[in-house]
């Protein structure tokens, strides 16, 4: 089962309409998420829950990259198997079936579709690249608004990943060389993320002596820049296969 705002559940379903992971709305108004990988874990409730949480967090992150207004949906530890009608596993005795926004995670296998949405492509990239999986998990995590600290972590992960393919350049130099973002944009992002003189208590540092930055950006602009960077980077990784 999942819970969250109705608009977010509908958004998740729109991005995962078909493919390796699919979210759909049933005739009773509830939403269903199906993933073949979960079928192998049916007899181990704790592993089933851990896998479902990991998959959901990455799916949340993938949708957030594409739509920054999206708020992550959360997991309730209750699972039903359509292959065995009436068979329900409740992990830690959690009971939330009466919730209006509750949905069921159905773990019957689905035929894999050759048509993938951009969110599906991001999820597939996460399965192939641990760094992408880590980034999506960061962006699709707790449900709280993404701040400078997590945005900078994503920036560091991408920079290190690109640098490892490019003569171990610094994060900023590696990204600037790719041409995905200009040095001016990257400087503004770094200053805004790090300096309390720009972002106050939300900044990564409590003290800084870097002087006055030449350029800055708002947190909203920082989120948009990182989301765009994640999408571009994921596409680049896919082109290397």
C-alpha positions in Angstrom: 0.0 0.0 0.0 1.0 3.6 -0.6 -0.3 6.9 0.7 0.1 10.4 -0.4 -1.8 13.3 -2.0 -4.3 12.2 -4.7 -2.6 14.5 -7.2 0.8 12.9 -6.5 -0.6 9.4 -6.9 -2.2 10.4 -10.2 1.1 12.0 -11.3 3.0 8.8 -10.5 0.5 6.8 -12.4 0.8 9.1 -15.4 4.6 8.6 -15.6 4.5 4.9 -14.9 1.5 4.0 -17.1 3.4 1.0 -18.6 6.8 -0.6 -18.6 9.0 -2.6 -16.1 7.3 -0.8 -13.2 3.7 0.2 -13.7 1.2 2.3 -11.7 -2.5 2.2 -12.5 -5.8 3.1 -11.0 -8.3 0.4 -10.3 -12.1 0.5 -10.8 -12.5 1.2 -7.1 -10.4 4.3 -7.4 -7.3 2.9 -5.7 -3.9 2.9 -7.4 -1.8 -0.2 -8.0 1.9 -0.5 -8.5 3.3 -3.7 -10.1 6.9 -4.7 -10.3 8.2 -8.2 -11.4 11.2 -7.9 -9.0 8.9 -8.1 -6.0 7.5 -11.5 -6.9 10.7 -13.3 -5.8 10.4 -11.8 -2.3 6.8 -12.8 -1.4 7.9 -15.3 1.3 10.1 -12.8 3.1 8.1 -9.8 4.4 11.0 -7.7 5.6 12.9 -8.1 2.3 9.7 -7.4 0.4 9.2 -4.2 2.3 12.8 -3.1 1.8 12.7 -3.7 -1.9 9.4 -1.9 -2.3 10.7 1.1 -0.3 13.8 1.2 -2.5 11.8 1.0 -5.7 9.3 3.5 -4.6 11.9 6.0 -3.5 13.6 5.8 -6.9 10.3 6.1 -8.7 9.5 9.2 -6.5 12.9 10.7 -7.4 12.4 10.0 -11.1 9.1 11.9 -11.1 10.5 14.7 -9.0 13.3 15.2 -11.6 10.6 15.8 -14.2 8.1 17.7 -12.1 9.5 19.6 -9.1 6.1 20.2 -7.6 5.7 16.5 -7.1 5.7 15.3 -3.4 6.9 11.8 -2.8 4.4 9.1 -2.0 5.1 6.9 1.0 4.9 3.2 1.7 2.6 1.5 4.2 3.8 -2.0 5.0 0.9 -4.0 3.6 1.1 -6.1 0.5 -1.4 -8.1 -1.5 -0.6 -10.7 -4.2 -3.1 -10.8 -7.1 -1.9 -14.3 -8.0 -3.2 -15.5 -4.6 -6.6 -13.8 -4.0 -7.1 -12.8 -0.4 -3.5 -13.4 0.5 -2.2 -10.4 2.4 1.2 -9.8 4.1 1.2 -7.1 6.8 4.7 -6.2 7.9 5.0 -5.0 11.5 1.2 -5.4 11.8 0.6 -2.1 10.0 -3.1 -1.6 9.1 -4.1 1.3 6.9 -6.7 -0.1 4.5 -9.3 2.5 5.5 -7.2 5.4 4.3 -8.8 7.3 1.4 -5.5 7.7 -0.4 -4.3 4.1 0.3 -3.2 2.0 -2.7 -2.2 -1.6 -3.1 1.1 -2.9 -4.3 0.3 -5.8 -6.6 3.3 -8.1 -7.2 2.0 -10.2 -10.1 4.5 -10.2 -13.0 3.7 -7.9 -15.9 4.9 -8.2 -19.5 7.7 -5.7 -20.0 6.8 -2.9 -22.4 9.2 -1.7 -25.1 7.7 1.8 -24.7 9.1 3.6 -21.7 8.3 7.1 -20.3 11.2 9.4 -19.3 10.6 8.4 -15.7 10.9 4.7 -16.7 14.1 5.5 -18.4 15.5 7.1 -15.3 14.4 4.1 -13.2 16.1 1.8 -15.7 19.3 3.9 -15.5 19.1 3.6 -11.7 19.1 -0.2 -12.1 22.2 0.0 -14.3 24.2 2.7 -12.5 24.5 2.8 -8.7 25.2 6.6 -8.8 21.8 7.2 -10.5 20.1 5.0 -7.9 21.7 7.1 -5.1 20.6 10.3 -6.7 17.0 9.3 -7.2 16.8 8.0 -3.7 18.1 11.4 -2.4 15.5 13.3 -4.5 12.6 10.9 -3.7 13.3 10.5 0.0 11.5 11.8 3.0 8.8 13.9 1.4 10.2 17.1 2.8 11.1 19.8 0.3 14.5 19.3 -1.2 17.0 21.8 0.2 20.6 22.9 -0.6 22.2 20.1 1.4 20.7 17.3 -0.7 20.9 19.3 -3.9 24.7 19.7 -3.3 25.0 16.0 -2.6 23.5 15.3 -6.0 25.8 17.8 -7.6 28.8 16.1 -6.0 27.6 12.6 -7.1 27.2 13.7 -10.7 30.4 15.6 -10.8 32.4 12.7 -9.3 30.8 10.3 -11.8 31.5 12.5 -14.8 35.0 13.2 -13.5 35.8 9.5 -13.2 35.2 9.2 -16.9 37.1 12.4 -17.7 40.7 12.4 -16.3 39.5 12.8 -12.6 38.7 16.5 -13.1 37.1 18.5 -10.3 33.3 18.3 -10.1 32.8 21.8 -11.5 35.5 21.4 -14.2 34.1 18.1 -15.3 30.5 19.4 -15.6 31.6 22.6 -17.2 33.6 20.7 -19.8 30.5 18.7 -20.8 28.7 21.9 -21.5 25.7 20.8 -19.6 25.8 24.0 -17.4 28.0 27.1 -17.8 30.7 27.9 -15.3 28.6 31.0 -14.3 25.6 28.8 -13.5 27.7 26.3 -11.5 29.4 29.2 -9.6 26.0 30.7 -8.7 24.7 27.3 -7.6 27.8 26.6 -5.4 27.7 30.0 -3.8 24.0 29.8 -3.1 24.2 26.3 -1.7 27.2 27.0 0.5 27.1 30.6 1.8 24.9 31.7 4.7 25.2 35.3 3.4 23.1 34.1 0.4 20.8 31.3 1.7 20.8 31.9 5.5 20.3 28.9 7.7 19.4 26.8 4.7 23.0 27.0 3.5 25.4 24.1 3.8 27.9 26.1 5.9 27.4 28.2 9.0 30.4 30.4 8.4 32.1 31.4 5.2 34.8 33.8 4.2 34.5 33.6 0.4 33.4 37.3 0.0 30.5 38.4 -2.1 29.7 36.0 -5.0 29.4 37.3 -8.5 26.1 35.4 -9.0 23.5 33.6 -7.0 20.3 31.7 -7.5 17.1 31.0 -5.6 16.4 27.6 -4.1 13.7 27.1 -6.7 16.3 27.8 -9.5 18.7 25.5 -7.8 16.2 22.6 -7.8 15.4 23.2 -11.5 19.1 23.3 -12.4 19.9 20.0 -10.5 16.8 18.3 -12.0 17.9 19.3 -15.5 21.4 18.1 -14.8 20.1 14.7 -13.5 18.1 14.2 -16.7 21.0 15.2 -19.0 23.5 13.1 -17.1 21.2 10.0 -17.1 20.8 10.3 -20.9 24.5 10.6 -21.3 25.1 7.5 -19.3 22.6 5.6 -21.4 24.3 6.7 -24.6 27.6 5.2 -23.3 26.1 1.6 -23.2 
